[in-house]
Amino acid sequence: MNGLNISKDIIPVGEFKAGLSKWLKSVRETNHPLIITQNGRPAGVLLSPTEYDELVAVRSFIQSVERGIADAGSNKVYSTQELREELINHRGNRNNASEVDSRSTR
C-alpha cells in the first residue's frame, strides 16, 4: 500500500458522492486508499480491489501463523512420523471416497 497523501487522499463524503466515478478510477489506478470523512471524522476507506485482496491474504497468513503458534504452545503438534501417517490415512480416505463416487455414477 502506498503512503497516504493528506491533501489528496482524504475527502468529505459530499465530495466523494459528487465525483464517485472519478474517485473509483483514481483509487484503482493509483492504489492509494481514499479516506472518506463525515462531519470531519473518518467514516470509511475506499481501497482498490488489488489492495483489498492483498490485505485479506496478509490477514489470513497472520491468522494461520497465530494458530500455529497457539497449537505449538498447547502441544498440539505432530512428529514427522505422525504427520506422514496422518497424510497417508487422509489420502487413502480421499482416494477411497473417489472410487465410491465413480462407481455410483456408472
Secondary structure, DSSP 8 states (H G I E B T S, - for coil): -----HHHHEEEHHHHHHTHHHHHHHHHHH---EEEEETTEEEEEE--HHHHHHHHHHHHHHHHHHHHHHHHHTT----HHHHHHHHHHHHHHHHHHHHHHHHHT-
